[in-house]
Amino acid sequence: MTGCQGELAGEEFDVLIKDSDGNIVIDETMTAPDHGFLDLWLPRNDTYHVAIGHDGKTTGGEISTFEGDDTCITTMQLS
């Protein structure tokens, strides 16, 4: 069995997620668990704007939760 390991396990991230109407769904500092990836649970059938910051670097983009959408997003990289 293989798996992925994120580079920043145990690090804190500022996470802001808004739904398609601009309502804040998540606005908190989160700590990456041992596997190094943030676990986000978002309501189904919407599109979300995501902004993540750590140590002066940021990333962001859109995530959608409609049927058939990816449930594991690994393309957001801090820069």
mmCIF file of the N, C-alpha and C atoms, coordinates in Angstrom:
data_MODEL
# 
_entry.id   MODEL 
# 
loop_
_atom_site.group_PDB 
_atom_site.id 
_atom_site.type_symbol 
_atom_site.label_atom_id 
_atom_site.label_alt_id 
_atom_site.label_comp_id 
_atom_site.label_asym_id 
_atom_site.label_entity_id 
_atom_site.label_seq_id 
_atom_site.pdbx_PDB_ins_code 
_atom_site.Cartn_x 
_atom_site.Cartn_y 
_atom_site.Cartn_z 
_atom_site.occupancy 
_atom_site.B_iso_or_equiv 
_atom_site.pdbx_formal_charge 
_atom_site.auth_seq_id 
_atom_site.auth_comp_id 
_atom_site.auth_asym_id 
_atom_site.auth_atom_id 
_atom_site.pdbx_PDB_model_num 
ATOM 1   N N  . MET A 1 1  ? 0.839   -1.176 0.000  1.00 0.00 ? 1  MET A N  1 
ATOM 2   C CA . MET A 1 1  ? 0.000   0.000  0.000  1.00 0.00 ? 1  MET A CA 1 
ATOM 3   C C  . MET A 1 1  ? 0.885   1.241  0.000  1.00 0.00 ? 1  MET A C  1 
ATOM 4   N N  . THR A 1 2  ? 0.508   2.221  -0.802 1.00 0.00 ? 2  THR A N  1 
ATOM 5   C CA . THR A 1 2  ? 1.259   3.473  -0.859 1.00 0.00 ? 2  THR A CA 1 
ATOM 6   C C  . THR A 1 2  ? 0.390   4.602  -0.348 1.00 0.00 ? 2  THR A C  1 
ATOM 7   N N  . GLY A 1 3  ? 0.993   5.723  -0.067 1.00 0.00 ? 3  GLY A N  1 
ATOM 8   C CA . GLY A 1 3  ? 0.251   6.882  0.408  1.00 0.00 ? 3  GLY A CA 1 
ATOM 9   C C  . GLY A 1 3  ? 1.031   8.140  0.143  1.00 0.00 ? 3  GLY A C  1 
ATOM 10  N N  . CYS A 1 4  ? 0.408   9.244  0.442  1.00 0.00 ? 4  CYS A N  1 
ATOM 11  C CA . CYS A 1 4  ? 1.045   10.542 0.264  1.00 0.00 ? 4  CYS A CA 1 
ATOM 12  C C  . CYS A 1 4  ? 1.440   11.100 1.619  1.00 0.00 ? 4  CYS A C  1 
ATOM 13  N N  . GLN A 1 5  ? 2.506   11.851 1.631  1.00 0.00 ? 5  GLN A N  1 
ATOM 14  C CA . GLN A 1 5  ? 2.949   12.526 2.842  1.00 0.00 ? 5  GLN A CA 1 
ATOM 15  C C  . GLN A 1 5  ? 3.204   13.979 2.501  1.00 0.00 ? 5  GLN A C  1 
ATOM 16  N N  . GLY A 1 6  ? 2.463   14.882 3.142  1.00 0.00 ? 6  GLY A N  1 
ATOM 17  C CA . GLY A 1 6  ? 2.673   16.308 2.953  1.00 0.00 ? 6  GLY A CA 1 
ATOM 18  C C  . GLY A 1 6  ? 3.931   16.755 3.669  1.00 0.00 ? 6  GLY A C  1 
ATOM 19  N N  . GLU A 1 7  ? 4.490   17.865 3.243  1.00 0.00 ? 7  GLU A N  1 
ATOM 20  C CA . GLU A 1 7  ? 5.769   18.339 3.778  1.00 0.00 ? 7  GLU A CA 1 
ATOM 21  C C  . GLU A 1 7  ? 5.637   19.120 5.079  1.00 0.00 ? 7  GLU A C  1 
ATOM 22  N N  . LEU A 1 8  ? 4.442   19.570 5.429  1.00 0.00 ? 8  LEU A N  1 
ATOM 23  C CA . LEU A 1 8  ? 4.298   20.487 6.556  1.00 0.00 ? 8  LEU A CA 1 
ATOM 24  C C  . LEU A 1 8  ? 3.407   19.913 7.654  1.00 0.00 ? 8  LEU A C  1 
ATOM 25  N N  . ALA A 1 9  ? 3.609   18.661 7.983  1.00 0.00 ? 9  ALA A N  1 
ATOM 26  C CA . ALA A 1 9  ? 2.854   18.031 9.073  1.00 0.00 ? 9  ALA A CA 1 
ATOM 27  C C  . ALA A 1 9  ? 3.092   18.791 10.368 1.00 0.00 ? 9  ALA A C  1 
ATOM 28  N N  . GLY A 1 10 ? 2.028   19.020 11.114 1.00 0.00 ? 10 GLY A N  1 
ATOM 29  C CA . GLY A 1 10 ? 2.126   19.699 12.394 1.00 0.00 ? 10 GLY A CA 1 
ATOM 30  C C  . GLY A 1 10 ? 2.214   21.216 12.312 1.00 0.00 ? 10 GLY A C  1 
ATOM 31  N N  . GLU A 1 11 ? 2.241   21.764 11.116 1.00 0.00 ? 11 GLU A N  1 
ATOM 32  C CA . GLU A 1 11 ? 2.327   23.215 10.931 1.00 0.00 ? 11 GLU A CA 1 
ATOM 33  C C  . GLU A 1 11 ? 0.931   23.835 10.948 1.00 0.00 ? 11 GLU A C  1 
ATOM 34  N N  . GLU A 1 12 ? 0.871   25.120 11.306 1.00 0.00 ? 12 GLU A N  1 
ATOM 35  C CA . GLU A 1 12 ? -0.395  25.837 11.347 1.00 0.00 ? 12 GLU A CA 1 
ATOM 36  C C  . GLU A 1 12 ? -0.626  26.619 10.056 1.00 0.00 ? 12 GLU A C  1 
ATOM 37  N N  . PHE A 1 13 ? -1.893  26.640 9.625  1.00 0.00 ? 13 PHE A N  1 
ATOM 38  C CA . PHE A 1 13 ? -2.298  27.322 8.406  1.00 0.00 ? 13 PHE A CA 1 
ATOM 39  C C  . PHE A 1 13 ? -3.511  28.193 8.697  1.00 0.00 ? 13 PHE A C  1 
ATOM 40  N N  . ASP A 1 14 ? -3.537  29.387 8.116  1.00 0.00 ? 14 ASP A N  1 
ATOM 41  C CA . ASP A 1 14 ? -4.724  30.244 8.176  1.00 0.00 ? 14 ASP A CA 1 
ATOM 42  C C  . ASP A 1 14 ? -5.608  29.865 6.999  1.00 0.00 ? 14 ASP A C  1 
ATOM 43  N N  . VAL A 1 15 ? -6.836  29.447 7.290  1.00 0.00 ? 15 VAL A N  1 
ATOM 44  C CA . VAL A 1 15 ? -7.735  28.932 6.259  1.00 0.00 ? 15 VAL A CA 1 
ATOM 45  C C  . VAL A 1 15 ? -8.999  29.784 6.212  1.00 0.00 ? 15 VAL A C  1 
ATOM 46  N N  . LEU A 1 16 ? -9.314  30.295 5.031  1.00 0.00 ? 16 LEU A N  1 
ATOM 47  C CA . LEU A 1 16 ? -10.547 31.052 4.806  1.00 0.00 ? 16 LEU A CA 1 
ATOM 48  C C  . LEU A 1 16 ? -11.259 30.423 3.615  1.00 0.00 ? 16 LEU A C  1 
ATOM 49  N N  . ILE A 1 17 ? -12.488 29.992 3.833  1.00 0.00 ? 17 ILE A N  1 
ATOM 50  C CA . ILE A 1 17 ? -13.282 29.393 2.762  1.00 0.00 ? 17 ILE A CA 1 
ATOM 51  C C  . ILE A 1 17 ? -14.647 30.058 2.733  1.00 0.00 ? 17 ILE A C  1 
ATOM 52  N N  . LYS A 1 18 ? -15.031 30.516 1.536  1.00 0.00 ? 18 LYS A N  1 
ATOM 53  C CA . LYS A 1 18 ? -16.340 31.140 1.337  1.00 0.00 ? 18 LYS A CA 1 
ATOM 54  C C  . LYS A 1 18 ? -17.129 30.347 0.305  1.00 0.00 ? 18 LYS A C  1 
ATOM 55  N N  . ASP A 1 19 ? -18.445 30.280 0.501  1.00 0.00 ? 19 ASP A N  1 
ATOM 56  C CA . ASP A 1 19 ? -19.290 29.582 -0.466 1.00 0.00 ? 19 ASP A CA 1 
ATOM 57  C C  . ASP A 1 19 ? -19.570 30.487 -1.664 1.00 0.00 ? 19 ASP A C  1 
ATOM 58  N N  . SER A 1 20 ? -20.364 29.991 -2.605 1.00 0.00 ? 20 SER A N  1 
ATOM 59  C CA . SER A 1 20 ? -20.612 30.733 -3.846 1.00 0.00 ? 20 SER A CA 1 
ATOM 60  C C  . SER A 1 20 ? -21.392 32.027 -3.616 1.00 0.00 ? 20 SER A C  1 
ATOM 61  N N  . ASP A 1 21 ? -22.044 32.167 -2.453 1.00 0.00 ? 21 ASP A N  1 
ATOM 62  C CA . ASP A 1 21 ? -22.749 33.398 -2.116 1.00 0.00 ? 21 ASP A CA 1 
ATOM 63  C C  . ASP A 1 21 ? -21.883 34.371 -1.320 1.00 0.00 ? 21 ASP A C  1 
ATOM 64  N N  . GLY A 1 22 ? -20.631 33.985 -1.038 1.00 0.00 ? 22 GLY A N  1 
ATOM 65  C CA . GLY A 1 22 ? -19.729 34.836 -0.289 1.00 0.00 ? 22 GLY A CA 1 
ATOM 66  C C  . GLY A 1 22 ? -19.811 34.658 1.219  1.00 0.00 ? 22 GLY A C  1 
ATOM 67  N N  . ASN A 1 23 ? -20.604 33.682 1.667  1.00 0.00 ? 23 ASN A N  1 
ATOM 68  C CA . ASN A 1 23 ? -20.708 33.404 3.098  1.00 0.00 ? 23 ASN A CA 1 
ATOM 69  C C  . ASN A 1 23 ? -19.469 32.649 3.572  1.00 0.00 ? 23 ASN A C  1 
ATOM 70  N N  . ILE A 1 24 ? -18.942 33.053 4.729  1.00 0.00 ? 24 ILE A N  1 
ATOM 71  C CA . ILE A 1 24 ? -17.778 32.382 5.289  1.00 0.00 ? 24 ILE A CA 1 
ATOM 72  C C  . ILE A 1 24 ? -18.192 31.031 5.853  1.00 0.00 ? 24 ILE A C  1 
ATOM 73  N N  . VAL A 1 25 ? -17.529 29.983 5.383  1.00 0.00 ? 25 VAL A N  1 
ATOM 74  C CA . VAL A 1 25 ? -17.783 28.623 5.845  1.00 0.00 ? 25 VAL A CA 1 
ATOM 75  C C  . VAL A 1 25 ? -16.732 28.219 6.879  1.00 0.00 ? 25 VAL A C  1 
ATOM 76  N N  . ILE A 1 26 ? -15.482 28.580 6.617  1.00 0.00 ? 26 ILE A N  1 
ATOM 77  C CA . ILE A 1 26 ? -14.375 28.322 7.544  1.00 0.00 ? 26 ILE A CA 1 
ATOM 78  C C  . ILE A 1 26 ? -13.486 29.560 7.574  1.00 0.00 ? 26 ILE A C  1 
ATOM 79  N N  . ASP A 1 27 ? -13.148 30.011 8.769  1.00 0.00 ? 27 ASP A N  1 
ATOM 80  C CA . ASP A 1 27 ? -12.195 31.103 8.964  1.00 0.00 ? 27 ASP A CA 1 
ATOM 81  C C  . ASP A 1 27 ? -11.470 30.799 10.267 1.00 0.00 ? 27 ASP A C  1 
ATOM 82  N N  . GLU A 1 28 ? -10.399 30.031 10.171 1.00 0.00 ? 28 GLU A N  1 
ATOM 83  C CA . GLU A 1 28 ? -9.697  29.605 11.379 1.00 0.00 ? 28 GLU A CA 1 
ATOM 84  C C  . GLU A 1 28 ? -8.263  29.195 11.067 1.00 0.00 ? 28 GLU A C  1 
ATOM 85  N N  . THR A 1 29 ? -7.486  29.084 12.108 1.00 0.00 ? 29 THR A N  1 
ATOM 86  C CA . THR A 1 29 ? -6.148  28.539 12.004 1.00 0.00 ? 29 THR A CA 1 
ATOM 87  C C  . THR A 1 29 ? -6.255  27.043 12.247 1.00 0.00 ? 29 THR A C  1 
ATOM 88  N N  . MET A 1 30 ? -5.710  26.261 11.317 1.00 0.00 ? 30 MET A N  1 
ATOM 89  C CA . MET A 1 30 ? -5.793  24.810 11.397 1.00 0.00 ? 30 MET A CA 1 
ATOM 90  C C  . MET A 1 30 ? -4.382  24.230 11.434 1.00 0.00 ? 30 MET A C  1 
ATOM 91  N N  . THR A 1 31 ? -4.216  23.127 12.137 1.00 0.00 ? 31 THR A N  1 
ATOM 92  C CA . THR A 1 31 ? -2.935  22.437 12.197 1.00 0.00 ? 31 THR A CA 1 
ATOM 93  C C  . THR A 1 31 ? -3.002  21.197 11.320 1.00 0.00 ? 31 THR A C  1 
ATOM 94  N N  . ALA A 1 32 ? -2.030  21.046 10.428 1.00 0.00 ? 32 ALA A N  1 
ATOM 95  C CA . ALA A 1 32 ? -1.983  19.870 9.561  1.00 0.00 ? 32 ALA A CA 1 
ATOM 96  C C  . ALA A 1 32 ? -1.668  18.637 10.407 1.00 0.00 ? 32 ALA A C  1 
ATOM 97  N N  . PRO A 1 33 ? -2.430  17.556 10.239 1.00 0.00 ? 33 PRO A N  1 
ATOM 98  C CA . PRO A 1 33 ? -2.167  16.329 10.988 1.00 0.00 ? 33 PRO A CA 1 
ATOM 99  C C  . PRO A 1 33 ? -0.896  15.630 10.505 1.00 0.00 ? 33 PRO A C  1 
ATOM 100 N N  . ASP A 1 34 ? -0.615  14.466 11.047 1.00 0.00 ? 34 ASP A N  1 
ATOM 101 C CA . ASP A 1 34 ? 0.629   13.743 10.766 1.00 0.00 ? 34 ASP A CA 1 
ATOM 102 C C  . ASP A 1 34 ? 0.882   13.487 9.280  1.00 0.00 ? 34 ASP A C  1 
ATOM 103 N N  . HIS A 1 35 ? -0.181  13.335 8.480  1.00 0.00 ? 35 HIS A N  1 
ATOM 104 C CA . HIS A 1 35 ? 0.025   13.080 7.046  1.00 0.00 ? 35 HIS A CA 1 
ATOM 105 C C  . HIS A 1 35 ? 0.327   14.355 6.268  1.00 0.00 ? 35 HIS A C  1 
ATOM 106 N N  . GLY A 1 36 ? 0.210   15.522 6.933  1.00 0.00 ? 36 GLY A N  1 
ATOM 107 C CA . GLY A 1 36 ? 0.635   16.775 6.322  1.00 0.00 ? 36 GLY A CA 1 
ATOM 108 C C  . GLY A 1 36 ? -0.376  17.464 5.432  1.00 0.00 ? 36 GLY A C  1 
ATOM 109 N N  . PHE A 1 37 ? -1.592  16.957 5.358  1.00 0.00 ? 37 PHE A N  1 
ATOM 110 C CA . PHE A 1 37 ? -2.632  17.562 4.523  1.00 0.00 ? 37 PHE A CA 1 
ATOM 111 C C  . PHE A 1 37 ? -3.767  18.058 5.408  1.00 0.00 ? 37 PHE A C  1 
ATOM 112 N N  . LEU A 1 38 ? -4.399  19.176 5.033  1.00 0.00 ? 38 LEU A N  1 
ATOM 113 C CA . LEU A 1 38 ? -5.550  19.658 5.778  1.00 0.00 ? 38 LEU A CA 1 
ATOM 114 C C  . LEU A 1 38 ? -6.784  18.867 5.376  1.00 0.00 ? 38 LEU A C  1 
ATOM 115 N N  . ASP A 1 39 ? -7.542  18.454 6.369  1.00 0.00 ? 39 ASP A N  1 
ATOM 116 C CA . ASP A 1 39 ? -8.798  17.751 6.119  1.00 0.00 ? 39 ASP A CA 1 
ATOM 117 C C  . ASP A 1 39 ? -9.931  18.761 6.218  1.00 0.00 ? 39 ASP A C  1 
ATOM 118 N N  . LEU A 1 40 ? -10.605 19.004 5.106  1.00 0.00 ? 40 LEU A N  1 
ATOM 119 C CA . LEU A 1 40 ? -11.692 19.978 5.061  1.00 0.00 ? 40 LEU A CA 1 
ATOM 120 C C  . LEU A 1 40 ? -12.990 19.256 4.719  1.00 0.00 ? 40 LEU A C  1 
ATOM 121 N N  . TRP A 1 41 ? -14.012 19.473 5.514  1.00 0.00 ? 41 TRP A N  1 
ATOM 122 C CA . TRP A 1 41 ? -15.332 18.904 5.252  1.00 0.00 ? 41 TRP A CA 1 
ATOM 123 C C  . TRP A 1 41 ? -16.252 20.058 4.875  1.00 0.00 ? 41 TRP A C  1 
ATOM 124 N N  . LEU A 1 42 ? -16.716 20.052 3.613  1.00 0.00 ? 42 LEU A N  1 
ATOM 125 C CA . LEU A 1 42 ? -17.543 21.128 3.097  1.00 0.00 ? 42 LEU A CA 1 
ATOM 126 C C  . LEU A 1 42 ? -18.897 20.589 2.675  1.00 0.00 ? 42 LEU A C  1 
ATOM 127 N N  . PRO A 1 43 ? -19.957 21.397 2.828  1.00 0.00 ? 43 PRO A N  1 
ATOM 128 C CA . PRO A 1 43 ? -21.282 20.969 2.397  1.00 0.00 ? 43 PRO A CA 1 
ATOM 129 C C  . PRO A 1 43 ? -21.309 20.637 0.899  1.00 0.00 ? 43 PRO A C  1 
ATOM 130 N N  . ARG A 1 44 ? -22.158 19.696 0.548  1.00 0.00 ? 44 ARG A N  1 
ATOM 131 C CA . ARG A 1 44 ? -22.280 19.246 -0.839 1.00 0.00 ? 44 ARG A CA 1 
ATOM 132 C C  . ARG A 1 44 ? -22.958 20.296 -1.718 1.00 0.00 ? 44 ARG A C  1 
ATOM 133 N N  . ASN A 1 45 ? -22.723 20.135 -3.006 1.00 0.00 ? 45 ASN A N  1 
ATOM 134 C CA . ASN A 1 45 ? -23.418 20.876 -4.060 1.00 0.00 ? 45 ASN A CA 1 
ATOM 135 C C  . ASN A 1 45 ? -23.208 22.387 -4.009 1.00 0.00 ? 45 ASN A C  1 
ATOM 136 N N  . ASP A 1 46 ? -21.963 22.780 -3.889 1.00 0.00 ? 46 ASP A N  1 
ATOM 137 C CA . ASP A 1 46 ? -21.627 24.204 -3.940 1.00 0.00 ? 46 ASP A CA 1 
ATOM 138 C C  . ASP A 1 46 ? -20.193 24.342 -4.442 1.00 0.00 ? 46 ASP A C  1 
ATOM 139 N N  . THR A 1 47 ? -19.824 25.571 -4.777 1.00 0.00 ? 47 THR A N  1 
ATOM 140 C CA . THR A 1 47 ? -18.458 25.906 -5.162 1.00 0.00 ? 47 THR A CA 1 
ATOM 141 C C  . THR A 1 47 ? -17.905 26.850 -4.105 1.00 0.00 ? 47 THR A C  1 
ATOM 142 N N  . TYR A 1 48 ? -16.663 26.620 -3.707 1.00 0.00 ? 48 TYR A N  1 
ATOM 143 C CA . TYR A 1 48 ? -16.057 27.364 -2.608 1.00 0.00 ? 48 TYR A CA 1 
ATOM 144 C C  . TYR A 1 48 ? -14.767 28.024 -3.063 1.00 0.00 ? 48 TYR A C  1 
ATOM 145 N N  . HIS A 1 49 ? -14.556 29.249 -2.580 1.00 0.00 ? 49 HIS A N  1 
ATOM 146 C CA . HIS A 1 49 ? -13.283 29.929 -2.798 1.00 0.00 ? 49 HIS A CA 1 
ATOM 147 C C  . HIS A 1 49 ? -12.426 29.682 -1.562 1.00 0.00 ? 49 HIS A C  1 
ATOM 148 N N  . VAL A 1 50 ? -11.226 29.171 -1.775 1.00 0.00 ? 50 VAL A N  1 
ATOM 149 C CA . VAL A 1 50 ? -10.335 28.779 -0.694 1.00 0.00 ? 50 VAL A CA 1 
ATOM 150 C C  . VAL A 1 50 ? -9.102  29.675 -0.698 1.00 0.00 ? 50 VAL A C  1 
ATOM 151 N N  . ALA A 1 51 ? -8.718  30.163 0.481  1.00 0.00 ? 51 ALA A N  1 
ATOM 152 C CA . ALA A 1 51 ? -7.474  30.915 0.654  1.00 0.00 ? 51 ALA A CA 1 
ATOM 153 C C  . ALA A 1 51 ? -6.747  30.312 1.855  1.00 0.00 ? 51 ALA A C  1 
ATOM 154 N N  . ILE A 1 52 ? -5.495  29.916 1.646  1.00 0.00 ? 52 ILE A N  1 
ATOM 155 C CA . ILE A 1 52 ? -4.696  29.288 2.703  1.00 0.00 ? 52 ILE A CA 1 
ATOM 156 C C  . ILE A 1 52 ? -3.368  30.027 2.800  1.00 0.00 ? 52 ILE A C  1 
ATOM 157 N N  . GLY A 1 53 ? -2.958  30.334 4.040  1.00 0.00 ? 53 GLY A N  1 
ATOM 158 C CA . GLY A 1 53 ? -1.699  31.022 4.260  1.00 0.00 ? 53 GLY A CA 1 
ATOM 159 C C  . GLY A 1 53 ? -0.860  30.317 5.317  1.00 0.00 ? 53 GLY A C  1 
ATOM 160 N N  . HIS A 1 54 ? 0.459   30.390 5.137  1.00 0.00 ? 54 HIS A N  1 
ATOM 161 C CA . HIS A 1 54 ? 1.402   29.807 6.101  1.00 0.00 ? 54 HIS A CA 1 
ATOM 162 C C  . HIS A 1 54 ? 2.747   30.498 5.949  1.00 0.00 ? 54 HIS A C  1 
ATOM 163 N N  . ASP A 1 55 ? 3.245   31.047 7.045  1.00 0.00 ? 55 ASP A N  1 
ATOM 164 C CA . ASP A 1 55 ? 4.597   31.607 7.083  1.00 0.00 ? 55 ASP A CA 1 
ATOM 165 C C  . ASP A 1 55 ? 4.849   32.607 5.952  1.00 0.00 ? 55 ASP A C  1 
ATOM 166 N N  . GLY A 1 56 ? 3.867   33.483 5.697  1.00 0.00 ? 56 GLY A N  1 
ATOM 167 C CA . GLY A 1 56 ? 4.017   34.517 4.678  1.00 0.00 ? 56 GLY A CA 1 
ATOM 168 C C  . GLY A 1 56 ? 3.751   34.069 3.256  1.00 0.00 ? 56 GLY A C  1 
ATOM 169 N N  . LYS A 1 57 ? 3.452   32.798 3.056  1.00 0.00 ? 57 LYS A N  1 
ATOM 170 C CA . LYS A 1 57 ? 3.146   32.283 1.719  1.00 0.00 ? 57 LYS A CA 1 
ATOM 171 C C  . LYS A 1 57 ? 1.653   31.970 1.645  1.00 0.00 ? 57 LYS A C  1 
ATOM 172 N N  . THR A 1 58 ? 1.109   32.007 0.425  1.00 0.00 ? 58 THR A N  1 
ATOM 173 C CA . THR A 1 58 ? -0.327  31.776 0.251  1.00 0.00 ? 58 THR A CA 1 
ATOM 174 C C  . THR A 1 58 ? -0.603  30.867 -0.941 1.00 0.00 ? 58 THR A C  1 
ATOM 175 N N  . THR A 1 59 ? -1.793  30.335 -0.934 1.00 0.00 ? 59 THR A N  1 
ATOM 176 C CA . THR A 1 59 ? -2.316  29.604 -2.076 1.00 0.00 ? 59 THR A CA 1 
ATOM 177 C C  . THR A 1 59 ? -3.827  29.734 -2.034 1.00 0.00 ? 59 THR A C  1 
ATOM 178 N N  . GLY A 1 60 ? -4.474  29.359 -3.092 1.00 0.00 ? 60 GLY A N  1 
ATOM 179 C CA . GLY A 1 60 ? -5.929  29.435 -3.118 1.00 0.00 ? 60 GLY A CA 1 
ATOM 180 C C  . GLY A 1 60 ? -6.483  28.894 -4.414 1.00 0.00 ? 60 GLY A C  1 
ATOM 181 N N  . GLY A 1 61 ? -7.776  28.914 -4.478 1.00 0.00 ? 61 GLY A N  1 
ATOM 182 C CA . GLY A 1 61 ? -8.450  28.439 -5.667 1.00 0.00 ? 61 GLY A CA 1 
ATOM 183 C C  . GLY A 1 61 ? -9.881  28.095 -5.349 1.00 0.00 ? 61 GLY A C  1 
ATOM 184 N N  . GLU A 1 62 ? -10.483 27.369 -6.259 1.00 0.00 ? 62 GLU A N  1 
ATOM 185 C CA . GLU A 1 62 ? -11.867 26.953 -6.075 1.00 0.00 ? 62 GLU A CA 1 
ATOM 186 C C  . GLU A 1 62 ? -11.948 25.449 -5.895 1.00 0.00 ? 62 GLU A C  1 
ATOM 187 N N  . ILE A 1 63 ? -12.871 25.060 -5.016 1.00 0.00 ? 63 ILE A N  1 
ATOM 188 C CA . ILE A 1 63 ? -13.187 23.655 -4.794 1.00 0.00 ? 63 ILE A CA 1 
ATOM 189 C C  . ILE A 1 63 ? -14.696 23.527 -4.934 1.00 0.00 ? 63 ILE A C  1 
ATOM 190 N N  . SER A 1 64 ? -15.146 22.520 -5.636 1.00 0.00 ? 64 SER A N  1 
ATOM 191 C CA . SER A 1 64 ? -16.586 22.281 -5.722 1.00 0.00 ? 64 SER A CA 1 
ATOM 192 C C  . SER A 1 64 ? -16.906 20.896 -5.165 1.00 0.00 ? 64 SER A C  1 
ATOM 193 N N  . THR A 1 65 ? -18.137 20.755 -4.693 1.00 0.00 ? 65 THR A N  1 
ATOM 194 C CA . THR A 1 65 ? -18.542 19.520 -4.010 1.00 0.00 ? 65 THR A CA 1 
ATOM 195 C C  . THR A 1 65 ? -19.763 18.883 -4.666 1.00 0.00 ? 65 THR A C  1 
ATOM 196 N N  . PHE A 1 66 ? -19.831 18.985 -5.979 1.00 0.00 ? 66 PHE A N  1 
ATOM 197 C CA . PHE A 1 66 ? -20.931 18.366 -6.700 1.00 0.00 ? 66 PHE A CA 1 
ATOM 198 C C  . PHE A 1 66 ? -20.598 16.892 -6.987 1.00 0.00 ? 66 PHE A C  1 
ATOM 199 N N  . GLU A 1 67 ? -21.614 16.114 -7.295 1.00 0.00 ? 67 GLU A N  1 
ATOM 200 C CA . GLU A 1 67 ? -21.402 14.697 -7.586 1.00 0.00 ? 67 GLU A CA 1 
ATOM 201 C C  . GLU A 1 67 ? -20.380 14.551 -8.706 1.00 0.00 ? 67 GLU A C  1 
ATOM 202 N N  . GLY A 1 68 ? -19.408 13.687 -8.494 1.00 0.00 ? 68 GLY A N  1 
ATOM 203 C CA . GLY A 1 68 ? -18.371 13.447 -9.493 1.00 0.00 ? 68 GLY A CA 1 
ATOM 204 C C  . GLY A 1 68 ? -17.136 14.324 -9.315 1.00 0.00 ? 68 GLY A C  1 
ATOM 205 N N  . ASP A 1 69 ? -17.194 15.332 -8.430 1.00 0.00 ? 69 ASP A N  1 
ATOM 206 C CA . ASP A 1 69 ? -16.019 16.185 -8.186 1.00 0.00 ? 69 ASP A CA 1 
ATOM 207 C C  . ASP A 1 69 ? -14.969 15.426 -7.382 1.00 0.00 ? 69 ASP A C  1 
ATOM 208 N N  . ASP A 1 70 ? -13.729 15.816 -7.566 1.00 0.00 ? 70 ASP A N  1 
ATOM 209 C CA . ASP A 1 70 ? -12.639 15.216 -6.785 1.00 0.00 ? 70 ASP A CA 1 
ATOM 210 C C  . ASP A 1 70 ? -12.836 15.491 -5.300 1.00 0.00 ? 70 ASP A C  1 
ATOM 211 N N  . THR A 1 71 ? -12.481 14.518 -4.488 1.00 0.00 ? 71 THR A N  1 
ATOM 212 C CA . THR A 1 71 ? -12.583 14.681 -3.038 1.00 0.00 ? 71 THR A CA 1 
ATOM 213 C C  . THR A 1 71 ? -11.220 14.833 -2.387 1.00 0.00 ? 71 THR A C  1 
ATOM 214 N N  . CYS A 1 72 ? -10.164 14.689 -3.154 1.00 0.00 ? 72 CYS A N  1 
ATOM 215 C CA . CYS A 1 72 ? -8.811  14.862 -2.642 1.00 0.00 ? 72 CYS A CA 1 
ATOM 216 C C  . CYS A 1 72 ? -8.095  15.845 -3.560 1.00 0.00 ? 72 CYS A C  1 
ATOM 217 N N  . ILE A 1 73 ? -7.822  17.026 -3.050 1.00 0.00 ? 73 ILE A N  1 
ATOM 218 C CA . ILE A 1 73 ? -7.186  18.084 -3.846 1.00 0.00 ? 73 ILE A CA 1 
ATOM 219 C C  . ILE A 1 73 ? -5.746  18.229 -3.352 1.00 0.00 ? 73 ILE A C  1 
ATOM 220 N N  . THR A 1 74 ? -4.792  17.981 -4.212 1.00 0.00 ? 74 THR A N  1 
ATOM 221 C CA . THR A 1 74 ? -3.388  18.084 -3.819 1.00 0.00 ? 74 THR A CA 1 
ATOM 222 C C  . THR A 1 74 ? -2.606  19.063 -4.698 1.00 0.00 ? 74 THR A C  1 
ATOM 223 N N  . THR A 1 75 ? -3.319  19.933 -5.407 1.00 0.00 ? 75 THR A N  1 
ATOM 224 C CA . THR A 1 75 ? -2.661  20.821 -6.365 1.00 0.00 ? 75 THR A CA 1 
ATOM 225 C C  . THR A 1 75 ? -2.377  22.210 -5.818 1.00 0.00 ? 75 THR A C  1 
ATOM 226 N N  . MET A 1 76 ? -2.892  22.556 -4.640 1.00 0.00 ? 76 MET A N  1 
ATOM 227 C CA . MET A 1 76 ? -2.634  23.880 -4.077 1.00 0.00 ? 76 MET A CA 1 
ATOM 228 C C  . MET A 1 76 ? -1.277  23.883 -3.381 1.00 0.00 ? 76 MET A C  1 
ATOM 229 N N  . GLN A 1 77 ? -0.394  24.716 -3.884 1.00 0.00 ? 77 GLN A N  1 
ATOM 230 C CA . GLN A 1 77 ? 0.962   24.798 -3.318 1.00 0.00 ? 77 GLN A CA 1 
ATOM 231 C C  . GLN A 1 77 ? 1.238   26.230 -2.880 1.00 0.00 ? 77 GLN A C  1 
ATOM 232 N N  . LEU A 1 78 ? 1.829   26.367 -1.715 1.00 0.00 ? 78 LEU A N  1 
ATOM 233 C CA . LEU A 1 78 ? 2.165   27.686 -1.184 1.00 0.00 ? 78 LEU A CA 1 
ATOM 234 C C  . LEU A 1 78 ? 3.267   28.341 -2.018 1.00 0.00 ? 78 LEU A C  1 
ATOM 235 N N  . SER A 1 79 ? 3.128   29.647 -2.236 1.00 0.00 ? 79 SER A N  1 
ATOM 236 C CA . SER A 1 79 ? 4.178   30.388 -2.942 1.00 0.00 ? 79 SER A CA 1 
ATOM 237 C C  . SER A 1 79 ? 4.231   31.806 -2.422 1.00 0.00 ? 79 SER A C  1 
# 
